Amino acid sequence: MAEEAKKQNSKDAEDNKVYAVLAYIGILVLVPLLAAKESKFAQYHANQGLILLIAGLIVGFASSLPIIGWFLIGPIGSLALLALAIIGIVNAVNGEMKPLPLIGNFTILK
């Protein structure tokens, strides 16, 4: 039974990798949300991408603060978000459902 579930999960991952990767590219998070509603793999990565998008909005707002935002929060936050997006894309391409560091344990989508 566990072997069959693993095969089904790997088929889901293989069939929906493109959607999972798109989830980490800003507003394209909407693509897996709308086009791959039945895929647990794509929805997991859509959740991670949505959290990343919200974190990006927060960093964008915080980077508008004078001095500390311009020189500290903006550059460091942007690099951190880029690193998280790359980690998420690598996980999606490898067919893994690993949470992103720092922000991956939040769940928006059920």
CORVEN-V896831 format. One line per field, one symbol per residue. ss: DSSP state (@ for helix, = for strand, . for the rest). phi: phi as a letter, one per 20 degrees, with the letter a starting at -180 (. if undefined). burial: + if it has 16 or more other ideal C-beta (glycine too) atoms within 10 Angstrom, else -. Layout:
ss = ???
phi = ???
burial = ???
//
This chain:
ss = .@@@@@@@@@@@@@@.@@@@@@...@@@@@@@@@@....@@@@@@@@@@@@@@@@@@@@@@@.....@@@@@@@@@@@@@@@@@@@@@@@@@@.................
phi = .ffffffffffgfffcfffffffedlffgffffeecfeeffffffffffffffffffffffffefglfffdcfgfffffffffffffffffffemddefffmdfeecdee
burial = -----------++--++-++++++---++-+++--+--+-+++++++++++++-++--+---+-----+---++--+---+--++-+++-++--+---++--++------
//
